[in-house]
């Protein structure tokens, strides 16, 4: 219980502030895209990490983002999630929510989740406890600790456990899971927040072949209900899940299309696939 309290305090503090009032109205995706990145540029000490980047993600879409090191993939995710403010450009969630006016916490609580390459689960807690702490309810610590989960929340945890393939590991400490299972658990923790957009950074790095296949199945199952943006270097994995691929180069979109179109594009072969 002491460990649970300690991690609950940590998770509770990390989750504040609560959902921003800008997210109260229904999200307007009547024009198709749920995410608009327009004319975004970011410079670091004279280096342009993003250069007039334009990117549009449709509601329920699964989009793969590829490109050589230094292409701007991480900076793009940093801008969308509020970690980095661009020098110029605009980023909108739906048609009415200006993400550049919000903090990282407000964006995360408002419906945009991000999974980093290295899993960050609470290893001393069980799988179930990790998901319990990630419920989308009020994250003030003492509220979290002084109540029982309601039936709907319990059912949601059960649904997520099945979805991420950890139903039989609910009482296992997260630290005892394999690398791939920890990745799935972290995705599950994000799903407990009910995100509309999910950004996933190199999800299969370090996974076994079997874990990679299961991760592909998981991400494909999320598309439709969620918009999923996957940044990945493993081209075999990208091919297994890709519907539309965006190639970044020098901070801009080099090309977009199906995996076959991208792989056969001479510009892509020159700057990326031919490396």
N, C-alpha and C positions, 0 to 999 in steps of 0.2 A: 504493500500500500504506500509506503514511503516513496518508492520509485515512481509509482503512478502519480502521486502528488507532485513530485519534482518535475516530471515531464509535462504534467497538465499545466503547471504554472508556466513552463517554457512555451508550450504550444499556445496557451491562452494569450500570453504577452505577444507572441509572434503574430497572432491573428487580429489583434486590435489595430486600427479602429474597426468598428462594425460596418456593415454594408452602407455605402454612401447613398444619400437620398437621391442623387442623380440617377441611380439604378432602380428607382421605384416604379417608373413607368414601363410598360411593355416595350421590349426592344423592337425597333422598327427595322425590319429586314425586307421590306416590301419590294425593294429594288434588286434583291438577290444577295449581295454581299453582306456578311456579318461583320467584316473587318475591312477597313479602308486605310491603307498606308499610301500617302500621296506626297510626292516631291520631298521626301525626307532625306536630309543630309546631316551627317555627324562627322566632326573632325576631332582628332586627338593629336595635339602638338604638330599640326600641319598635315597629318595623314588623314585622308578622307576615308573613314571606315564605311560610310554610306554616302552615295553620290546620286541625289535626285531619285531615290528608290520609290517605285510605284508597285504596290502589291494589293491584290483584292482576293479575299477568301470568302467563298459562298457559305451560306448556312448549311450545316450538315456535311460539308466537304471534307475529304481527306486529301491534304496536299503535302507532297514531299518537296523539301528544299535541299538542293545539293549545290556544291561548288567547292573550289579549291580553298585551302587554308588562307585566311585573310580576305575572303570574299565578302564578309560582312554578315554572316549568318547569325553569330552570337549577338552582335550589336543590334541587328534587326529585332531579335527576341527581347533584348534589353530595353529597346525603345517601346515595344508593344506593351511590356509589363511594367513600365514606369521606372526602371532602374536607371536609364539614361534619357536625358532630355535632348532632343535634336536641336541643331542650329537653325534649321528651317524645315518646313513641311507640316503636315497634319496627320493625325492618327485618330480614327473614329471607330467606335464600337457600335454597330448599327449606324443609323443616320443621325442620331442626336447626341451621342455621348462622346465628348472630346476627352480622350484618354490622356492628353498632354496636360490637362488641368488637374489630374488626380495623382495620388501617391501610389506606391507599389501595393500597399495594404488595401487601399480602396479598390484598386483594379482587381486584385486577387479575390477580394470578398464580393466583387461585383459580377464575377462570372468568367474571368480569364485565368486559367490555371497553367502553371509552368512546372515541368518536370526536368530537372537538371540531369546531366549525364551520370553523376555519382548519386546513388540512392541515399536519401537522408531520412531514414525511418528511425524510430526510437527502439533501439535494439534490446533494451532491458524490459520492454513491455511486450505483451503478447500481440499476435496479429489482430485479434479482436479489439484490444485496447487501443492500438494504433488507429483503427478505423473509428472507434468510439470518440477519440479525441478530435477526429477530423470532421465530425458531424457538422452540418451547416447551421446549427443552432447557435445561440448566444455563446461566445467563447470566453466570457468573463469567468475566471478560474473558479470562484466559489459557487457560481451557478452551475458550472459543469460538474463539480464534485458533489453538489448537494441534491442532485435529482437523479432519478432513474430514467433511462431512455424510454420514450414512449413506444407504442407498438409499431407505429410507422417507421420510426428510426431504427428499431431492431430489425424490421423487415428489410429496410434499405441496406443495412449492414450485411444481412444474409444474401441479398441479391448481389451486392458487390463482391462478397467472398466467392460466390459461384462464378461471377463474371471473370475475376482475376485468377481463378483456379486454385484458390487457397482455402476452400471450404473445410477440408480435412486437417487444416493447420491452424484453425482459429485460436487454439489454446497454446500454440507453440510460441516461444519467444522469438521475436523478429531477428535477433542476432544469430539464431541457429538456422535461418533460412539460407538457401543458396543465393548467389548473386542475382540470378534471374528472378527468383521469387521475391527478393527485396525490391527489385524494379517493379514488379507487378503490384506489390503492396503499396508502394508509393503512388503508383497510378490509381490504385483503389482509394487512397487517402484523398487524392485530388477529386476523384469522382464523388466522394461524400460531400464535397462542396457544391455539387451540381453545376459544374462549369458549362458555359455555352461554347467556349473556345478552349482547347487544350493544346499547349505547345510542348513538344516532347523532343529532347535533345539527345541524339545518338542512343536510342533505347536498347540496341542490341550489342553495344560494345562490351566485350568480355563474356558474352553468353555462349553456351554450348549450342550445337546445331538444333537440338530438340527445343531448347528454350527460345531460340530465335524463331522457330516455326510457331510456337505458342504465342509469342509476342505479336507476330504478324496477325494471327487469328484474333487476338485481343483488340488490336488497333482497328482492324477491319470491322469488328463488331461494334465499335464505338461510333464509327462514321454514320451519319444520318441523325442520330440524337445529339451528337456533339460535332463541332467543327474541329478537326484534328490537323495540326501542323507538325510534321515530322522532319527534323533536321538529321540527316544521316549520311555517312560515307560509304556504307556497305551497299554496293550497287545491286548485288543479288537480292538483298533484303528489300531494297527500294522497288525493284522490279516486282517482287511478290505482293506488294501492297499498293503500288502507285496507280492512280487514275490520272492525275495531272501532276507534272513535275515542273518546278521552277528552278532555273539555274542562275545563281548569283555569281558575279565576277566584278571585282573592283568596286563593290558597293552598289551595283546596279543589277537589274534583271538582264541577263544575257539572252535568254530565250525561255519559252514555256511551251509545254505540249505533253503528249503521251511519252512514255518511256522510250518507245521505238523512235519517235520523232527526235527526242533529245539526244539519244545515243548516236543517231546518224547525222546530227547537225555538225558540219565541219568546224564551226566556231567552238562548240563544246568539246569536240575531240582535241582541238588545238590547245585550249586553255585548261582542260580538266581531265577528261577521260584518257587523253594521250600521255598523261604524266607517267 
